[in-house]
């Protein structure tokens, strides 16, 4: 798993170190130390997979050579105790590939060290530890002096700050976690800083026998005790750490569980006693009473809150009946199913009626193989016919895939749904039906989040599962609790197995009678005993291979409990296929779990969800072709997928699988290897996957006899809930004894009026039950003052964006800063950094700039409430800041978002940006063309040659004639003339595109009916405005393009008008000015605006007249666009007698301009 390690130290002469020797060792190179005149050769060192020197912008290129760099450092430092370099070492998560790990390290080094002005010598090591697993880590040697073109300068004392080291440690954790999340890797690291809920514990390493034999002075043992001691102090300071950690996987616990956890995270008896006392006296520890074995059980306040929220959300959903379908939709679905040959049984029909015609909370408990998915498929048809949207969800990817395949309901994992919801995407609505399959595997906290989201959205929820199958990995048994409280329908008629006795056996397994089920399989010779597990494994593979050869069309799977056993069974199964020449040539693939040989014909299992490939964790297929770089697979559902193994290496052989991956799977034949890890729930799943036959194999070294096998496979490990201990035998009174106080009184004592307020609006049965034992929760009690804030904190984010990095600052609605960080400028990375504020982020502001359209679109797509701000308003708001830094600007933008005093910038459509790109590149080519002409003229002046006024077409002739007597100059000028001609040819291509684009656009053709307005002006105006509705009045457009006067006003005595503001797009302003000039000077016809402009020129001046006409043109063009009208410049002419006359005019205009 990913671990956190980040350390810093100084390499100095006082400790006998050499910068050159250190660099040679870390890079596994041979470097010569000029100061000592000695070579350091470490080329035999293994494990270095990447090595490079990263330079800041100011550093000279020569320091990019490792030998030159560190020899110059040695030369610069004169003191005998000089500090030569700072070394940073950090661990890279094992979950990453080598390339991903290198990119992770490079990105961090660049952003945290190189951009600060340090030279970084990065070396990534991919060593193999004693456990045979990779130990990837990176060494970074950093310069300690400022560097410029002339080399090293003064030492930068600011880089020695302790706060900076602490910030690097935190940023490394954030950097790694963001990258892991973006790669969809379920792992996280912790940098040991305080979290929102309290202090985190330091990860402790296991102390093995070698360290113990070395005695108390062993470094590893000393470090272990130091970490345990620190953890113990943290638990004493914050006992919630222990409670939260214990309840991650179990809702209730005993005193022994507390003691075991504290013992593992403390050092010595004295600290253990203090830590145990702190946890047991914590106000968040809730005593529930004794369990069936007489052990006193406890839970945490947080767990009780979670269960209370589950009760409230489920009760509110259950009271609604907004999704009750009429008979027409239901009858249509049943008729469609019958037409396809599917007739529901009585129990399936009852379940169908329950989920389609009942309340908004449907609960179906179905034994394995009873046709739950088939019933849901019919229900889906009814919901879709009624106009509803149906979504499916399951805990695991393979369960979601099976739900979709069996019912036709588009399904995803719950984790994926929650991630999308947190981004504001794919949110539930009041027309959604959410079907959750294998609901028994979902923990209480996750179930609460899903139900609360559905309740807030007004969606219908259908929970389907079997509490007796595999239990939730997380704490709680939410599905069982909800089913018991709100009632459910059962489907017990098993259809999967073909034989009656096998159906009976599955029914025994479902009801906890494992011994009776195993007896049936014993009687039919389907339980096989071997002397050892190895022998049992061999026998299982022999039986599997006989079936494969006899009936290759049948589907089959091998099941066992652990991944190690899966690996061993896969190797044996594959060996049988190799013996039968059923596989192609082997190709070694560096898979995520190690190197694997794959061949054509191999069975393959995907081990990670990938939406682009369309595979889930647990999807199975057959290899169609394979090379060292690429693989093609035919999935069991009939789809073909192909992928590069360097991009997706989460694969393994698919002959065997763990039982956890098989829940929801149906095959013709199953082969099960029993090991001591099996229990009642896993054996139920393993022995109910088949249609025709199942064979159970075990070794006597695991189970001495059949009785011990039955005992192991009958062990019940049903998860409990805190609320279970509030139930008496008859369910008449629900309580848990704790010094004579009932369970509900205990809740009232813990939560008081706060819980009473939370239950407001719940159905009478729910609120009444809570009120039955405590007046503090009763509806009849006197009004109370809430002690806590009912409104959730809202947050506002500010982004200071640059090309490479984006500074992020988040403030609460109270103005306090809660997050300051920097991430690379990628929408996904920004969204990941803001993920913790999902659902409470009000606005995310960023200033309009060159990359804002792309960034804004990406943030909106990821569900963030992005707001693009006008740059002028941002500059004005931030002008009072004392320091101009990225972090300060982000903070200022966050406060702008919080106050709401901002003007939102308009983000134009992609077509507008394409038009603008065309116009800008056309202008750039013309400028470069003129630059070359001017360069030619300037070059010839040296020889006293003045070209004078020559036309564009005659310039080449004039230049050649002027330099005809000078061969060298003539050659140079020929190069320049060819470049000039090439630029002009490309310019004409773009100019033609502009003209064609304008003539094909109806609005631009209307604009070009205005004298002086051509293709460039019309396209520039259209692309800049994008949407005429942006402006309430047409005269505002002139101000938007900076064609109105600046104004300074103070009191009643000063009111000064200045020159035009020149705000807005300069290209559009220039185009309008040129159009005005053309109207006034080149247009010979009659026009109202021209007449007005010429009069103005007589009283003012021609320049002011042109500006005024340009302003008038902007107003007129916007009005034409907004009102969908035509331009009539001659007052004596009628508007447009006929459309044909207007079309003829446009045709003449087109011919004239082309």
Buried (B, 14 or more C-beta within 10 A) or exposed (E): EBBBEBEBEBBBBEEEBBBBBBBBBBBBBEBBBBBEEEEBEBEEBEBBBBBBBBBBEEBBEEBBEBBBBBBBBBEBBEEEEBBBBBBBBBBBBBBBBBEBBBBBBBBBBBBBBBBBBBBBBBBBBBEEEEEEEBBBBBBBBBBBBBBEEEBBEEBBEEBEEEEBBEBBBBBBBBBBBBBBBEBBBEBBBBBBEEEEEBBBBBBBEEBEEEBEEEEEEBEBBEBBBEBBBBBBBBBBEBBBBBBBBBBEBBBBBBBEBBBEBBBEBBBEEEBBEBBBEBBBEBEBBBBBBBBEEEEBBBBBBBBBBBBBBBBBBBBBBBBBEEBEBEEEBBEBBBEBBEEEEBEBBEBBBBBBBBBBBBBBBBBBBBBBBBBBBBBBBBBBBBBBBBEBBBBBBBBBBBBBBBBBBBBBBEBBBBBBBBBBBBBBEBBBEEBBBBBBBBBBBBBBBBBBBBBBBBBEBBBBBBBBBBBBBBBBBBBBBBBBBBBBBBEBBBBEBBBBBEEEEBBBBBBBBBBBBBBBBBBBBBEEEBBBBBEEBEBBBBBBBEBBBEBBEEEEEBBBBBBBBEBEBBBBBBBBBBEBBBEEEBBBEBBEBEBBEEEBBBBBBBBBBBBBBBEEBBBBBBBBBBBBEBEEEBBBBBBBEEEEBEBEBBEBBBBBBBBBBBBBBBBBBBBBBBBBBBBEEBBBBBBBBBBBBBBBBBBBBBBBEBBEEBEBBBEBBBEEEBBBBBBBBBBEEEEEBBBBBBEEBBBBBBBBEBBBBBBBBBBEEBBEEBBBBBBEBBEBBBEEEEEEEEEEEEEEEBBBBBBBBEEEBBBBBBBBBEEEBBBBBBBBBBBBBBBBBBBBBBEEBBBBBBBBBEBBBEBBBBBBBBBBBBBBBBEBBBEEBBEEEEEEEBBBBBBBBBBBBBEEEBEEBBBBEEEBBEBBEBBEBBBEBBEBBEEBBEEBBEBBEEEEBEBEEBEEEEBBEBBEEBBEEEEEBBEBBBEBBEBBEEBBEBBEEBBEBBBEBBBEBEBBBBBBBBBBBBBBBBBBBBBBBBEBEEBEEBBBBBBBBBBBEEEEEEEEEEEEEEEBBEBBBEBBBBBBBBBBBBBBEEBEEEBEBBEBBBEBBEEEEBEBBBBBBBBBBBBBBBBBBBEEEEBBBEEEEEEBEEEEEBEEBBEEBBEEEE
